Amino acid sequence: MNILSIIGNLLGIGKDALNNRAELRRLKAQQEHSILEAQTKAQVDRILSNTDSDNQIDLITAQDKKHTLKDEVITYLFLVVSTKIINCTF
């Protein structure tokens, strides 16, 4: 009987070692999944952030277009007057 209990204990130790190894593999797979999930979420957040930034830039540009026509008229008048002055002096 003593030999049977020793064999039983050895088999129990082997079983525990196999269970521990399986648990480690499961935890490692879970950790890799969490890392991949975090990387994917970070990439999606970065894309959404860039999209929001692009939309804000487009909005600011659209709002500033009302000033563009004034700037072009002022530039045109400045060039016309400068050209007339230069032509008159020569």
Long-range contacts (C-beta under 8 A, 24 or more apart in sequence): none
